């Protein structure tokens, strides 16, 4: 069996590592894009806060009691 030249082995290893890094970069970019999309969807669905009753503005409300 013939031995492969050292340069060819190093070239193949470098190409394999480069392909792996490009794949990781693409996967990370897709993941970040999905997170941004999810955040924009949840941001647009947030309910508006309830309006405050001006007559009860300064009234203390105990958090333990139900209204």
mmCIF file of the N, C-alpha and C atoms, coordinates in Angstrom:
data_MODEL
# 
_entry.id   MODEL 
# 
loop_
_atom_site.group_PDB 
_atom_site.id 
_atom_site.type_symbol 
_atom_site.label_atom_id 
_atom_site.label_alt_id 
_atom_site.label_comp_id 
_atom_site.label_asym_id 
_atom_site.label_entity_id 
_atom_site.label_seq_id 
_atom_site.pdbx_PDB_ins_code 
_atom_site.Cartn_x 
_atom_site.Cartn_y 
_atom_site.Cartn_z 
_atom_site.occupancy 
_atom_site.B_iso_or_equiv 
_atom_site.pdbx_formal_charge 
_atom_site.auth_seq_id 
_atom_site.auth_comp_id 
_atom_site.auth_asym_id 
_atom_site.auth_atom_id 
_atom_site.pdbx_PDB_model_num 
ATOM 1   N N  . UNK A 1 1  ? 0.835   -1.175 0.000  1.00 0.00 ? 1  UNK A N  1 
ATOM 2   C CA . UNK A 1 1  ? 0.000   0.000  0.000  1.00 0.00 ? 1  UNK A CA 1 
ATOM 3   C C  . UNK A 1 1  ? 0.887   1.249  0.000  1.00 0.00 ? 1  UNK A C  1 
ATOM 4   N N  . UNK A 1 2  ? 0.545   2.184  -0.843 1.00 0.00 ? 2  UNK A N  1 
ATOM 5   C CA . UNK A 1 2  ? 1.343   3.393  -0.979 1.00 0.00 ? 2  UNK A CA 1 
ATOM 6   C C  . UNK A 1 2  ? 0.991   4.418  0.090  1.00 0.00 ? 2  UNK A C  1 
ATOM 7   N N  . UNK A 1 3  ? 1.987   5.072  0.625  1.00 0.00 ? 3  UNK A N  1 
ATOM 8   C CA . UNK A 1 3  ? 1.768   6.108  1.641  1.00 0.00 ? 3  UNK A CA 1 
ATOM 9   C C  . UNK A 1 3  ? 1.401   7.417  0.980  1.00 0.00 ? 3  UNK A C  1 
ATOM 10  N N  . UNK A 1 4  ? 0.426   8.113  1.566  1.00 0.00 ? 4  UNK A N  1 
ATOM 11  C CA . UNK A 1 4  ? 0.046   9.417  1.039  1.00 0.00 ? 4  UNK A CA 1 
ATOM 12  C C  . UNK A 1 4  ? 1.094   10.447 1.435  1.00 0.00 ? 4  UNK A C  1 
ATOM 13  N N  . UNK A 1 5  ? 1.371   11.384 0.551  1.00 0.00 ? 5  UNK A N  1 
ATOM 14  C CA . UNK A 1 5  ? 2.321   12.433 0.897  1.00 0.00 ? 5  UNK A CA 1 
ATOM 15  C C  . UNK A 1 5  ? 1.777   13.280 2.056  1.00 0.00 ? 5  UNK A C  1 
ATOM 16  N N  . UNK A 1 6  ? 2.695   13.750 2.864  1.00 0.00 ? 6  UNK A N  1 
ATOM 17  C CA . UNK A 1 6  ? 2.335   14.515 4.058  1.00 0.00 ? 6  UNK A CA 1 
ATOM 18  C C  . UNK A 1 6  ? 1.546   15.784 3.702  1.00 0.00 ? 6  UNK A C  1 
ATOM 19  N N  . UNK A 1 7  ? 1.899   16.443 2.612  1.00 0.00 ? 7  UNK A N  1 
ATOM 20  C CA . UNK A 1 7  ? 1.192   17.656 2.198  1.00 0.00 ? 7  UNK A CA 1 
ATOM 21  C C  . UNK A 1 7  ? -0.273  17.371 1.897  1.00 0.00 ? 7  UNK A C  1 
ATOM 22  N N  . UNK A 1 8  ? -0.555  16.247 1.265  1.00 0.00 ? 8  UNK A N  1 
ATOM 23  C CA . UNK A 1 8  ? -1.928  15.897 0.925  1.00 0.00 ? 8  UNK A CA 1 
ATOM 24  C C  . UNK A 1 8  ? -2.754  15.646 2.184  1.00 0.00 ? 8  UNK A C  1 
ATOM 25  N N  . UNK A 1 9  ? -2.155  14.993 3.163  1.00 0.00 ? 9  UNK A N  1 
ATOM 26  C CA . UNK A 1 9  ? -2.848  14.731 4.429  1.00 0.00 ? 9  UNK A CA 1 
ATOM 27  C C  . UNK A 1 9  ? -3.139  16.046 5.146  1.00 0.00 ? 9  UNK A C  1 
ATOM 28  N N  . UNK A 1 10 ? -2.141  16.942 5.184  1.00 0.00 ? 10 UNK A N  1 
ATOM 29  C CA . UNK A 1 10 ? -2.349  18.237 5.828  1.00 0.00 ? 10 UNK A CA 1 
ATOM 30  C C  . UNK A 1 10 ? -3.404  19.067 5.094  1.00 0.00 ? 10 UNK A C  1 
ATOM 31  N N  . UNK A 1 11 ? -3.402  19.029 3.785  1.00 0.00 ? 11 UNK A N  1 
ATOM 32  C CA . UNK A 1 11 ? -4.395  19.752 3.002  1.00 0.00 ? 11 UNK A CA 1 
ATOM 33  C C  . UNK A 1 11 ? -5.795  19.219 3.271  1.00 0.00 ? 11 UNK A C  1 
ATOM 34  N N  . UNK A 1 12 ? -5.934  17.917 3.330  1.00 0.00 ? 12 UNK A N  1 
ATOM 35  C CA . UNK A 1 12 ? -7.240  17.317 3.609  1.00 0.00 ? 12 UNK A CA 1 
ATOM 36  C C  . UNK A 1 12 ? -7.716  17.681 5.019  1.00 0.00 ? 12 UNK A C  1 
ATOM 37  N N  . UNK A 1 13 ? -6.815  17.678 5.986  1.00 0.00 ? 13 UNK A N  1 
ATOM 38  C CA . UNK A 1 13 ? -7.176  18.043 7.359  1.00 0.00 ? 13 UNK A CA 1 
ATOM 39  C C  . UNK A 1 13 ? -7.593  19.514 7.427  1.00 0.00 ? 13 UNK A C  1 
ATOM 40  N N  . UNK A 1 14 ? -6.863  20.376 6.743  1.00 0.00 ? 14 UNK A N  1 
ATOM 41  C CA . UNK A 1 14 ? -7.200  21.798 6.743  1.00 0.00 ? 14 UNK A CA 1 
ATOM 42  C C  . UNK A 1 14 ? -8.553  22.043 6.077  1.00 0.00 ? 14 UNK A C  1 
ATOM 43  N N  . UNK A 1 15 ? -8.812  21.353 4.980  1.00 0.00 ? 15 UNK A N  1 
ATOM 44  C CA . UNK A 1 15 ? -10.107 21.501 4.316  1.00 0.00 ? 15 UNK A CA 1 
ATOM 45  C C  . UNK A 1 15 ? -11.246 20.991 5.193  1.00 0.00 ? 15 UNK A C  1 
ATOM 46  N N  . UNK A 1 16 ? -11.021 19.896 5.891  1.00 0.00 ? 16 UNK A N  1 
ATOM 47  C CA . UNK A 1 16 ? -12.039 19.358 6.797  1.00 0.00 ? 16 UNK A CA 1 
ATOM 48  C C  . UNK A 1 16 ? -12.333 20.305 7.944  1.00 0.00 ? 16 UNK A C  1 
ATOM 49  N N  . UNK A 1 17 ? -11.284 20.868 8.535  1.00 0.00 ? 17 UNK A N  1 
ATOM 50  C CA . UNK A 1 17 ? -11.474 21.829 9.621  1.00 0.00 ? 17 UNK A CA 1 
ATOM 51  C C  . UNK A 1 17 ? -12.175 23.089 9.125  1.00 0.00 ? 17 UNK A C  1 
ATOM 52  N N  . UNK A 1 18 ? -11.814 23.548 7.947  1.00 0.00 ? 18 UNK A N  1 
ATOM 53  C CA . UNK A 1 18 ? -12.464 24.738 7.384  1.00 0.00 ? 18 UNK A CA 1 
ATOM 54  C C  . UNK A 1 18 ? -13.949 24.483 7.141  1.00 0.00 ? 18 UNK A C  1 
ATOM 55  N N  . UNK A 1 19 ? -14.266 23.320 6.600  1.00 0.00 ? 19 UNK A N  1 
ATOM 56  C CA . UNK A 1 19 ? -15.668 22.983 6.348  1.00 0.00 ? 19 UNK A CA 1 
ATOM 57  C C  . UNK A 1 19 ? -16.450 22.895 7.660  1.00 0.00 ? 19 UNK A C  1 
ATOM 58  N N  . UNK A 1 20 ? -15.830 22.343 8.698  1.00 0.00 ? 20 UNK A N  1 
ATOM 59  C CA . UNK A 1 20 ? -16.493 22.253 10.005 1.00 0.00 ? 20 UNK A CA 1 
ATOM 60  C C  . UNK A 1 20 ? -16.742 23.641 10.585 1.00 0.00 ? 20 UNK A C  1 
ATOM 61  N N  . UNK A 1 21 ? -15.778 24.529 10.476 1.00 0.00 ? 21 UNK A N  1 
ATOM 62  C CA . UNK A 1 21 ? -15.946 25.889 10.996 1.00 0.00 ? 21 UNK A CA 1 
ATOM 63  C C  . UNK A 1 21 ? -17.022 26.660 10.236 1.00 0.00 ? 21 UNK A C  1 
ATOM 64  N N  . UNK A 1 22 ? -17.057 26.498 8.930  1.00 0.00 ? 22 UNK A N  1 
ATOM 65  C CA . UNK A 1 22 ? -18.087 27.165 8.132  1.00 0.00 ? 22 UNK A CA 1 
ATOM 66  C C  . UNK A 1 22 ? -19.464 26.623 8.515  1.00 0.00 ? 22 UNK A C  1 
ATOM 67  N N  . UNK A 1 23 ? -19.576 25.341 8.753  1.00 0.00 ? 23 UNK A N  1 
ATOM 68  C CA . UNK A 1 23 ? -20.844 24.745 9.176  1.00 0.00 ? 23 UNK A CA 1 
ATOM 69  C C  . UNK A 1 23 ? -21.289 25.271 10.527 1.00 0.00 ? 23 UNK A C  1 
ATOM 70  N N  . UNK A 1 24 ? -20.357 25.382 11.459 1.00 0.00 ? 24 UNK A N  1 
ATOM 71  C CA . UNK A 1 24 ? -20.699 25.927 12.783 1.00 0.00 ? 24 UNK A CA 1 
ATOM 72  C C  . UNK A 1 24 ? -21.137 27.386 12.682 1.00 0.00 ? 24 UNK A C  1 
ATOM 73  N N  . UNK A 1 25 ? -20.463 28.148 11.845 1.00 0.00 ? 25 UNK A N  1 
ATOM 74  C CA . UNK A 1 25 ? -20.820 29.552 11.656 1.00 0.00 ? 25 UNK A CA 1 
ATOM 75  C C  . UNK A 1 25 ? -22.222 29.676 11.067 1.00 0.00 ? 25 UNK A C  1 
ATOM 76  N N  . UNK A 1 26 ? -22.542 28.866 10.091 1.00 0.00 ? 26 UNK A N  1 
ATOM 77  C CA . UNK A 1 26 ? -23.868 28.905 9.470  1.00 0.00 ? 26 UNK A CA 1 
ATOM 78  C C  . UNK A 1 26 ? -24.946 28.486 10.474 1.00 0.00 ? 26 UNK A C  1 
ATOM 79  N N  . UNK A 1 27 ? -24.673 27.469 11.273 1.00 0.00 ? 27 UNK A N  1 
ATOM 80  C CA . UNK A 1 27 ? -25.649 27.018 12.268 1.00 0.00 ? 27 UNK A CA 1 
ATOM 81  C C  . UNK A 1 27 ? -25.876 28.089 13.330 1.00 0.00 ? 27 UNK A C  1 
ATOM 82  N N  . UNK A 1 28 ? -24.810 28.759 13.757 1.00 0.00 ? 28 UNK A N  1 
ATOM 83  C CA . UNK A 1 28 ? -24.938 29.818 14.754 1.00 0.00 ? 28 UNK A CA 1 
ATOM 84  C C  . UNK A 1 28 ? -25.750 30.978 14.194 1.00 0.00 ? 28 UNK A C  1 
ATOM 85  N N  . UNK A 1 29 ? -25.488 31.347 12.955 1.00 0.00 ? 29 UNK A N  1 
ATOM 86  C CA . UNK A 1 29 ? -26.224 32.443 12.330 1.00 0.00 ? 29 UNK A CA 1 
ATOM 87  C C  . UNK A 1 29 ? -27.711 32.108 12.220 1.00 0.00 ? 29 UNK A C  1 
ATOM 88  N N  . UNK A 1 30 ? -28.027 30.891 11.833 1.00 0.00 ? 30 UNK A N  1 
ATOM 89  C CA . UNK A 1 30 ? -29.426 30.484 11.715 1.00 0.00 ? 30 UNK A CA 1 
ATOM 90  C C  . UNK A 1 30 ? -30.103 30.483 13.081 1.00 0.00 ? 30 UNK A C  1 
ATOM 91  N N  . UNK A 1 31 ? -29.385 30.048 14.095 1.00 0.00 ? 31 UNK A N  1 
ATOM 92  C CA . UNK A 1 31 ? -29.937 30.024 15.447 1.00 0.00 ? 31 UNK A CA 1 
ATOM 93  C C  . UNK A 1 31 ? -30.216 31.440 15.941 1.00 0.00 ? 31 UNK A C  1 
ATOM 94  N N  . UNK A 1 32 ? -29.279 32.354 15.717 1.00 0.00 ? 32 UNK A N  1 
ATOM 95  C CA . UNK A 1 32 ? -29.474 33.746 16.130 1.00 0.00 ? 32 UNK A CA 1 
ATOM 96  C C  . UNK A 1 32 ? -30.642 34.384 15.384 1.00 0.00 ? 32 UNK A C  1 
ATOM 97  N N  . UNK A 1 33 ? -30.774 34.065 14.118 1.00 0.00 ? 33 UNK A N  1 
ATOM 98  C CA . UNK A 1 33 ? -31.881 34.592 13.331 1.00 0.00 ? 33 UNK A CA 1 
ATOM 99  C C  . UNK A 1 33 ? -33.218 34.096 13.889 1.00 0.00 ? 33 UNK A C  1 
ATOM 100 N N  . UNK A 1 34 ? -33.278 32.823 14.286 1.00 0.00 ? 34 UNK A N  1 
ATOM 101 C CA . UNK A 1 34 ? -34.506 32.266 14.852 1.00 0.00 ? 34 UNK A CA 1 
ATOM 102 C C  . UNK A 1 34 ? -34.845 32.937 16.177 1.00 0.00 ? 34 UNK A C  1 
ATOM 103 N N  . UNK A 1 35 ? -33.830 33.216 16.996 1.00 0.00 ? 35 UNK A N  1 
ATOM 104 C CA . UNK A 1 35 ? -34.056 33.883 18.278 1.00 0.00 ? 35 UNK A CA 1 
ATOM 105 C C  . UNK A 1 35 ? -34.586 35.292 18.043 1.00 0.00 ? 35 UNK A C  1 
ATOM 106 N N  . UNK A 1 36 ? -34.002 36.027 17.106 1.00 0.00 ? 36 UNK A N  1 
ATOM 107 C CA . UNK A 1 36 ? -34.461 37.380 16.804 1.00 0.00 ? 36 UNK A CA 1 
ATOM 108 C C  . UNK A 1 36 ? -35.896 37.359 16.300 1.00 0.00 ? 36 UNK A C  1 
ATOM 109 N N  . UNK A 1 37 ? -36.224 36.371 15.479 1.00 0.00 ? 37 UNK A N  1 
ATOM 110 C CA . UNK A 1 37 ? -37.582 36.265 14.947 1.00 0.00 ? 37 UNK A CA 1 
ATOM 111 C C  . UNK A 1 37 ? -38.566 36.009 16.088 1.00 0.00 ? 37 UNK A C  1 
ATOM 112 N N  . UNK A 1 38 ? -38.200 35.107 17.005 1.00 0.00 ? 38 UNK A N  1 
ATOM 113 C CA . UNK A 1 38 ? -39.062 34.795 18.146 1.00 0.00 ? 38 UNK A CA 1 
ATOM 114 C C  . UNK A 1 38 ? -39.273 36.032 19.018 1.00 0.00 ? 38 UNK A C  1 
ATOM 115 N N  . UNK A 1 39 ? -38.213 36.811 19.243 1.00 0.00 ? 39 UNK A N  1 
ATOM 116 C CA . UNK A 1 39 ? -38.326 38.023 20.061 1.00 0.00 ? 39 UNK A CA 1 
ATOM 117 C C  . UNK A 1 39 ? -39.232 39.054 19.395 1.00 0.00 ? 39 UNK A C  1 
ATOM 118 N N  . UNK A 1 40 ? -39.132 39.201 18.089 1.00 0.00 ? 40 UNK A N  1 
ATOM 119 C CA . UNK A 1 40 ? -39.971 40.184 17.407 1.00 0.00 ? 40 UNK A CA 1 
ATOM 120 C C  . UNK A 1 40 ? -41.432 39.765 17.449 1.00 0.00 ? 40 UNK A C  1 
ATOM 121 N N  . UNK A 1 41 ? -41.705 38.472 17.400 1.00 0.00 ? 41 UNK A N  1 
ATOM 122 C CA . UNK A 1 41 ? -43.086 37.988 17.462 1.00 0.00 ? 41 UNK A CA 1 
ATOM 123 C C  . UNK A 1 41 ? -43.656 38.227 18.853 1.00 0.00 ? 41 UNK A C  1 
ATOM 124 N N  . UNK A 1 42 ? -42.894 37.918 19.896 1.00 0.00 ? 42 UNK A N  1 
ATOM 125 C CA . UNK A 1 42 ? -43.399 38.105 21.253 1.00 0.00 ? 42 UNK A CA 1 
ATOM 126 C C  . UNK A 1 42 ? -43.498 39.584 21.600 1.00 0.00 ? 42 UNK A C  1 
ATOM 127 N N  . UNK A 1 43 ? -42.645 40.402 21.041 1.00 0.00 ? 43 UNK A N  1 
ATOM 128 C CA . UNK A 1 43 ? -42.691 41.836 21.312 1.00 0.00 ? 43 UNK A CA 1 
ATOM 129 C C  . UNK A 1 43 ? -43.974 42.446 20.752 1.00 0.00 ? 43 UNK A C  1 
ATOM 130 N N  . UNK A 1 44 ? -44.438 41.981 19.598 1.00 0.00 ? 44 UNK A N  1 
ATOM 131 C CA . UNK A 1 44 ? -45.621 42.554 18.982 1.00 0.00 ? 44 UNK A CA 1 
ATOM 132 C C  . UNK A 1 44 ? -46.912 42.046 19.618 1.00 0.00 ? 44 UNK A C  1 
ATOM 133 N N  . UNK A 1 45 ? -46.840 40.978 20.410 1.00 0.00 ? 45 UNK A N  1 
ATOM 134 C CA . UNK A 1 45 ? -48.035 40.395 21.002 1.00 0.00 ? 45 UNK A CA 1 
ATOM 135 C C  . UNK A 1 45 ? -48.252 40.863 22.437 1.00 0.00 ? 45 UNK A C  1 
ATOM 136 N N  . UNK A 1 46 ? -47.330 41.608 22.998 1.00 0.00 ? 46 UNK A N  1 
ATOM 137 C CA . UNK A 1 46 ? -47.449 42.033 24.391 1.00 0.00 ? 46 UNK A CA 1 
ATOM 138 C C  . UNK A 1 46 ? -48.741 42.820 24.604 1.00 0.00 ? 46 UNK A C  1 
ATOM 139 N N  . UNK A 1 47 ? -49.480 42.490 25.667 1.00 0.00 ? 47 UNK A N  1 
ATOM 140 C CA . UNK A 1 47 ? -50.722 43.214 25.927 1.00 0.00 ? 47 UNK A CA 1 
ATOM 141 C C  . UNK A 1 47 ? -50.437 44.615 26.458 1.00 0.00 ? 47 UNK A C  1 
ATOM 142 N N  . UNK A 1 48 ? -51.373 45.494 26.250 1.00 0.00 ? 48 UNK A N  1 
ATOM 143 C CA . UNK A 1 48 ? -51.215 46.846 26.770 1.00 0.00 ? 48 UNK A CA 1 
ATOM 144 C C  . UNK A 1 48 ? -51.515 46.836 28.260 1.00 0.00 ? 48 UNK A C  1 
ATOM 145 N N  . UNK A 1 49 ? -50.800 47.615 29.041 1.00 0.00 ? 49 UNK A N  1 
ATOM 146 C CA . UNK A 1 49 ? -51.039 47.625 30.482 1.00 0.00 ? 49 UNK A CA 1 
ATOM 147 C C  . UNK A 1 49 ? -52.418 48.216 30.788 1.00 0.00 ? 49 UNK A C  1 
ATOM 148 N N  . UNK A 1 50 ? -53.048 47.732 31.852 1.00 0.00 ? 50 UNK A N  1 
ATOM 149 C CA . UNK A 1 50 ? -54.379 48.246 32.187 1.00 0.00 ? 50 UNK A CA 1 
ATOM 150 C C  . UNK A 1 50 ? -54.310 49.715 32.587 1.00 0.00 ? 50 UNK A C  1 
ATOM 151 N N  . UNK A 1 51 ? -55.366 50.423 32.291 1.00 0.00 ? 51 UNK A N  1 
ATOM 152 C CA . UNK A 1 51 ? -55.405 51.837 32.651 1.00 0.00 ? 51 UNK A CA 1 
ATOM 153 C C  . UNK A 1 51 ? -55.611 51.953 34.152 1.00 0.00 ? 51 UNK A C  1 
ATOM 154 N N  . UNK A 1 52 ? -54.982 52.946 34.749 1.00 0.00 ? 52 UNK A N  1 
ATOM 155 C CA . UNK A 1 52 ? -55.085 53.126 36.194 1.00 0.00 ? 52 UNK A CA 1 
ATOM 156 C C  . UNK A 1 52 ? -56.280 53.992 36.525 1.00 0.00 ? 52 UNK A C  1 
ATOM 157 N N  . UNK A 1 53 ? -56.946 53.624 37.599 1.00 0.00 ? 53 UNK A N  1 
ATOM 158 C CA . UNK A 1 53 ? -58.078 54.397 38.090 1.00 0.00 ? 53 UNK A CA 1 
ATOM 159 C C  . UNK A 1 53 ? -57.520 55.583 38.866 1.00 0.00 ? 53 UNK A C  1 
ATOM 160 N N  . UNK A 1 54 ? -57.785 56.787 38.410 1.00 0.00 ? 54 UNK A N  1 
ATOM 161 C CA . UNK A 1 54 ? -57.193 57.965 39.043 1.00 0.00 ? 54 UNK A CA 1 
ATOM 162 C C  . UNK A 1 54 ? -57.742 58.194 40.449 1.00 0.00 ? 54 UNK A C  1 
ATOM 163 N N  . UNK A 1 55 ? -58.928 57.676 40.764 1.00 0.00 ? 55 UNK A N  1 
ATOM 164 C CA . UNK A 1 55 ? -59.486 57.878 42.098 1.00 0.00 ? 55 UNK A CA 1 
ATOM 165 C C  . UNK A 1 55 ? -58.791 57.018 43.140 1.00 0.00 ? 55 UNK A C  1 
ATOM 166 N N  . UNK A 1 56 ? -58.108 55.948 42.716 1.00 0.00 ? 56 UNK A N  1 
ATOM 167 C CA . UNK A 1 56 ? -57.431 55.050 43.653 1.00 0.00 ? 56 UNK A CA 1 
ATOM 168 C C  . UNK A 1 56 ? -55.916 55.176 43.553 1.00 0.00 ? 56 UNK A C  1 
ATOM 169 N N  . UNK A 1 57 ? -55.429 56.256 42.998 1.00 0.00 ? 57 UNK A N  1 
ATOM 170 C CA . UNK A 1 57 ? -54.010 56.421 42.716 1.00 0.00 ? 57 UNK A CA 1 
ATOM 171 C C  . UNK A 1 57 ? -53.128 56.302 43.957 1.00 0.00 ? 57 UNK A C  1 
ATOM 172 N N  . UNK A 1 58 ? -53.479 56.978 45.051 1.00 0.00 ? 58 UNK A N  1 
ATOM 173 C CA . UNK A 1 58 ? -52.628 56.987 46.230 1.00 0.00 ? 58 UNK A CA 1 
ATOM 174 C C  . UNK A 1 58 ? -53.009 55.947 47.266 1.00 0.00 ? 58 UNK A C  1 
ATOM 175 N N  . UNK A 1 59 ? -53.932 55.061 46.964 1.00 0.00 ? 59 UNK A N  1 
ATOM 176 C CA . UNK A 1 59 ? -54.422 54.074 47.920 1.00 0.00 ? 59 UNK A CA 1 
ATOM 177 C C  . UNK A 1 59 ? -53.435 52.921 48.018 1.00 0.00 ? 59 UNK A C  1 
ATOM 178 N N  . UNK A 1 60 ? -53.125 52.529 49.286 1.00 0.00 ? 60 UNK A N  1 
ATOM 179 C CA . UNK A 1 60 ? -52.235 51.393 49.500 1.00 0.00 ? 60 UNK A CA 1 
ATOM 180 C C  . UNK A 1 60 ? -53.012 50.104 49.277 1.00 0.00 ? 60 UNK A C  1 
ATOM 181 N N  . UNK A 1 61 ? -52.404 49.184 48.530 1.00 0.00 ? 61 UNK A N  1 
ATOM 182 C CA . UNK A 1 61 ? -53.031 47.883 48.304 1.00 0.00 ? 61 UNK A CA 1 
ATOM 183 C C  . UNK A 1 61 ? -52.138 46.799 48.865 1.00 0.00 ? 61 UNK A C  1 
ATOM 184 N N  . UNK A 1 62 ? -52.666 46.012 49.777 1.00 0.00 ? 62 UNK A N  1 
ATOM 185 C CA . UNK A 1 62 ? -51.923 44.896 50.356 1.00 0.00 ? 62 UNK A CA 1 
ATOM 186 C C  . UNK A 1 62 ? -51.846 43.793 49.299 1.00 0.00 ? 62 UNK A C  1 
ATOM 187 N N  . UNK A 1 63 ? -50.654 43.304 49.014 1.00 0.00 ? 63 UNK A N  1 
ATOM 188 C CA . UNK A 1 63 ? -50.467 42.301 47.975 1.00 0.00 ? 63 UNK A CA 1 
ATOM 189 C C  . UNK A 1 63 ? -51.063 40.943 48.340 1.00 0.00 ? 63 UNK A C  1 
ATOM 190 N N  . UNK A 1 64 ? -51.288 40.718 49.632 1.00 0.00 ? 64 UNK A N  1 
ATOM 191 C CA . UNK A 1 64 ? -51.810 39.424 50.088 1.00 0.00 ? 64 UNK A CA 1 
ATOM 192 C C  . UNK A 1 64 ? -53.313 39.308 49.990 1.00 0.00 ? 64 UNK A C  1 
ATOM 193 N N  . UNK A 1 65 ? -54.016 40.389 49.819 1.00 0.00 ? 65 UNK A N  1 
ATOM 194 C CA . UNK A 1 65 ? -55.474 40.318 49.758 1.00 0.00 ? 65 UNK A CA 1 
ATOM 195 C C  . UNK A 1 65 ? -55.962 40.413 48.327 1.00 0.00 ? 65 UNK A C  1 
ATOM 196 N N  . UNK A 1 66 ? -57.087 39.758 48.087 1.00 0.00 ? 66 UNK A N  1 
ATOM 197 C CA . UNK A 1 66 ? -57.675 39.805 46.756 1.00 0.00 ? 66 UNK A CA 1 
ATOM 198 C C  . UNK A 1 66 ? -58.636 40.966 46.665 1.00 0.00 ? 66 UNK A C  1 
ATOM 199 N N  . UNK A 1 67 ? -58.755 41.519 45.490 1.00 0.00 ? 67 UNK A N  1 
ATOM 200 C CA . UNK A 1 67 ? -59.684 42.650 45.333 1.00 0.00 ? 67 UNK A CA 1 
ATOM 201 C C  . UNK A 1 67 ? -60.986 42.180 44.759 1.00 0.00 ? 67 UNK A C  1 
# 
